[in-house]
Amino acid sequence: MSDSRQRLIVAVSGASGSLLGLRLLQLLNQAEGWETHLVLSSAAVLTAKLELNESRETFEALATQVHSNKDIGASIASGSFRTAGMVVIPCSMNTLSGIANGASSNLITRAADVTLKERRRLVLVTREAPLNLIHLRNMTLATEAGAIIMPPVPSFYLGPCSLDDAVTQMAGRVLDQFNIDVPGMKRWEGTAQEGGKL
Ligand SMILES: Cc1cc2nc3c(=O)[nH]c(=O)nc-3n(C[C@H](O)[C@H](O)[C@H](O)COP(=O)(O)O)c2cc1C
């Protein structure tokens, strides 16, 4: 790599939970020594507008480098471009299917395929409910290929005060997968933290 910074590929697809992608980028933007390579699907841009009234530019302003999902020749489409891995947040069932079945028809699925073939860390924040058998099978396939399925489930045990708090917690736990520190993140310290009240 050109300097000591590490690279993380961040893909945002069109599943519900646009705020998760935005929050992860905000947290990552504050982390020292990380270079972010961002790809947004066109459905992600629509979902961000509908859920947050935010545009593509809001996400892009937080990334080091932005790639078009159509640019199959981008740096991150090659394994020779070294990265620490990739996260798809949120990950739609469509994108999950593409990744699980090795269909590299856009840059998100190609970069995920490369991440798996290079045995780098791939975290998929899959979002759908309820799940049908196809979704479940695709999650199994992706897991068998080395991906980490990490649905956006709040840490109820940490007592989030708001949805925003829960979103920050979930995005922070995704960054934990890459050993990226988020200052002030709540962590379970054992039942002793309850002062022996249990
Ligand atoms: C507001 C909104 C919410 C959506 N939520 C989900 C969802 O939670 N999970 C999902 O798999 N697809 C969801 N979709 C459908 C995807 O956006 C759609 O399947 C799209 O083709 C995914 O494309 P992509 O994988 O390229 O982003 C949603 C669509 C909209 C407009």
The ligand as a Gaussian input file, in Angstrom:
#p B3LYP/6-31G(d) Opt

LIG

0 1
 C      -37.914000       1.679000       0.787000
 C      -37.393000       0.349000       0.329000
 C      -37.054000      -0.594000       1.266000
 C      -36.566000      -1.841000       0.871000
 N      -36.212000      -2.739000       1.823000
 C      -35.638000      -3.896000       1.472000
 C      -35.131000      -4.777000       2.481000
 O      -35.197000      -4.520000       3.682000
 N      -34.506000      -5.902000       2.070000
 C      -34.367000      -6.222000       0.738000
 O      -33.779000      -7.247000       0.446000
 N      -34.851000      -5.411000      -0.231000
 C      -35.474000      -4.252000       0.105000
 N      -35.915000      -3.392000      -0.872000
 C      -35.880000      -3.828000      -2.276000
 C      -34.504000      -3.604000      -2.929000
 O      -34.197000      -2.216000      -2.954000
 C      -34.540000      -4.172000      -4.339000
 O      -34.621000      -5.579000      -4.293000
 C      -33.378000      -3.764000      -5.191000
 O      -33.477000      -4.348000      -6.457000
 C      -32.064000      -4.133000      -4.553000
 O      -31.027000      -3.762000      -5.422000
 P      -29.505000      -3.738000      -4.963000
 O      -29.227000      -5.067000      -4.349000
 O      -28.761000      -3.500000      -6.222000
 O      -29.346000      -2.610000      -4.010000
 C      -36.445000      -2.149000      -0.508000
 C      -36.804000      -1.190000      -1.447000
 C      -37.268000       0.039000      -1.047000
 C      -37.641000       1.059000      -2.085000

